[in-house]
Amino acid sequence: MRKRLMMLATIAGSCALALLWFGACGVAAEFTAGAANTATQPSPIRAPGNSFRDCSGCPEMVSIPGGRFVMGAAPGEEEREQLAEPFRHRSQPQREVTVRSFAAGKYEITRGQYRVFAEATNRASDGCFVWTGNDFAMDSTKSWRNPGFSQDDAHPAVCVSWEDASAFVRWLSQTTGKNYRLPSEAEWE
């Protein structure tokens, strides 16, 4: 039987905001250990809690054991937490979910890591959603290069859309020979 390892690394400055706007705040890579595959190099399953990198510029990852958990809001939880009405009933019914072993990014993808990708692929920005004081609105003058506040290459990448994150993981897959992808909702939980 093939063992699978999933790798996850965050790609946004604020995961709560990224989850709200982009549906996910990370990237994942899946490897089949011990399987002959000319498209990818297998990566060994690593002990839970150990960190590693697949390449010098790759995100630092931490192995997490698989397991089961109950996903979704318990009855009355959304009301008790005063969740705004438009966001209620999205996490019901509760269900048991099984997740295989995977590795999560120890840190967010940095602006510097994202810059390497953007320059290598000539990735353009269509702007990003910014807080106007009352609501979020698309601002075509803002981007990961100029989010509207001071940043350097050590800061987390921001103003990154789901499409940008998907392109980043495709590029990372091509660059490393590994199969990176965005995580599922259950993997993110």
C-alpha positions in Angstrom: 0.0 0.0 0.0 1.3 3.5 -0.9 1.8 5.9 2.0 0.9 9.6 1.3 2.3 12.7 2.9 0.6 16.0 2.4 2.5 19.2 2.9 0.9 22.5 3.8 2.3 26.0 4.0 0.5 29.2 4.6 0.4 31.9 1.9 -1.3 34.9 3.5 -0.6 37.4 6.2 -3.8 36.9 8.0 -5.3 33.4 7.8 -8.7 34.5 9.1 -8.9 37.1 6.4 -7.5 34.8 3.8 -10.1 32.1 4.8 -12.9 34.6 4.5 -11.8 35.9 1.1 -9.9 33.1 -0.5 -11.2 29.9 1.1 -7.8 28.7 2.1 -4.7 30.1 3.6 -2.1 27.6 2.6 -0.5 25.4 0.0 -0.1 21.7 0.2 2.0 19.1 -1.5 1.3 15.4 -1.7 3.9 12.8 -2.2 3.7 9.1 -2.7 6.5 7.6 -0.6 8.2 4.6 -2.2 6.3 4.7 -5.5 8.1 5.0 -8.8 7.0 8.2 -10.4 9.0 10.0 -13.1 7.1 13.2 -12.6 7.9 13.6 -8.9 10.5 12.6 -6.5 9.1 10.6 -3.5 9.5 12.2 -0.1 9.9 10.0 3.0 7.2 10.1 5.7 8.7 12.1 8.5 8.1 11.7 12.3 5.4 13.9 13.7 6.7 17.3 15.0 9.9 17.1 12.9 10.5 20.0 10.5 12.1 19.8 7.1 12.5 21.6 3.7 12.3 20.0 0.3 14.8 22.6 -1.1 16.8 25.6 0.2 14.1 28.1 -0.9 11.1 25.9 0.0 8.8 26.5 2.9 9.8 24.9 6.2 7.3 22.2 7.0 6.3 20.4 10.1 4.9 16.8 10.0 1.5 16.3 11.6 0.0 12.9 12.3 -3.3 11.9 10.7 -6.4 11.4 12.7 -10.1 12.0 13.1 -12.1 14.9 14.4 -15.6 16.3 14.4 -15.9 19.2 11.8 -18.6 21.8 11.9 -20.4 23.9 14.4 -22.3 22.3 17.3 -26.0 23.2 17.6 -26.2 26.7 19.2 -22.5 27.5 18.8 -23.0 30.1 16.1 -25.6 32.0 18.1 -23.5 31.7 21.3 -20.5 33.1 19.4 -22.7 35.8 17.9 -21.6 34.9 14.4 -23.2 37.3 11.9 -26.4 35.9 10.3 -25.0 35.8 6.7 -22.3 33.4 7.9 -24.4 31.0 9.9 -25.4 27.5 8.9 -22.3 27.0 6.7 -20.7 24.5 9.1 -23.6 22.2 9.7 -24.3 19.4 10.1 -21.3 18.3 12.2 -19.5 15.2 10.8 -16.6 13.1 11.6 -13.6 13.6 9.2 -10.5 11.5 8.8 -7.3 13.3 7.7 -4.1 11.5 6.6 -0.7 12.5 7.9 0.5 15.7 6.4 3.0 18.5 7.0 2.0 22.1 7.7 4.1 25.2 6.9 5.8 26.3 10.1 5.6 29.9 8.9 3.6 31.9 6.3 5.0 32.1 2.7 7.0 35.3 2.8 6.8 38.2 0.4 10.4 37.2 -0.7 9.3 33.7 -1.5 6.3 35.0 -3.4 8.5 37.6 -5.2 10.8 34.8 -6.6 7.7 33.1 -8.0 6.2 36.3 -9.4 9.4 37.3 -11.1 10.0 33.9 -12.5 6.5 33.6 -14.0 5.9 37.3 -14.8 2.8 37.1 -12.5 0.8 40.3 -12.7 -1.6 41.5 -10.0 -5.2 42.6 -10.6 -5.3 44.5 -7.2 -6.6 43.2 -3.9 -9.4 43.6 -1.4 -8.6 46.3 1.2 -10.5 47.6 4.2 -12.1 51.0 3.4 -13.2 51.6 7.0 -16.7 50.2 6.4 -16.2 47.2 4.1 -13.7 45.4 1.9 -13.4 46.7 -1.6 -11.2 45.8 -4.6 -8.4 48.4 -5.0 -6.6 47.9 -8.4 -3.7 50.1 -7.1 -2.8 47.6 -4.3 -0.9 44.4 -4.8 1.5 42.1 -3.0 4.3 44.5 -3.9 2.4 47.5 -2.6 -0.4 46.4 -0.1 -0.8 49.9 1.3 1.5 49.5 4.3 5.3 49.0 4.8 6.6 45.5 4.2 9.9 43.8 3.4 10.7 40.3 2.0 10.7 38.7 5.5 7.0 39.6 6.0 4.1 37.3 5.1 2.8 37.6 1.5 -0.5 39.5 1.4 -2.8 40.7 -1.3 -2.7 37.1 -2.8 -5.8 35.7 -4.4 -6.9 32.1 -4.6 -5.8 32.2 -8.3 -2.4 33.6 -7.2 -2.0 30.9 -4.6 -2.9 28.2 -7.1 -0.4 29.5 -9.6 2.2 29.6 -6.8 1.7 25.9 -6.0 1.8 24.9 -9.7 5.1 26.8 -10.0 6.5 25.3 -6.8 5.5 21.8 -8.1 7.4 22.4 -11.4 10.4 23.9 -9.6 10.7 21.2 -7.0 9.4 18.1 -8.8 6.9 17.6 -6.0 3.1 17.8 -6.3 2.0 20.9 -4.3 -1.6 21.9 -4.0 -4.0 23.9 -1.9 -5.4 22.1 1.2 -9.0 20.9 1.5 -11.2 22.5 4.2 -10.7 19.5 6.4 -6.9 19.6 6.1 -7.0 23.3 7.0 -9.1 22.7 10.1 
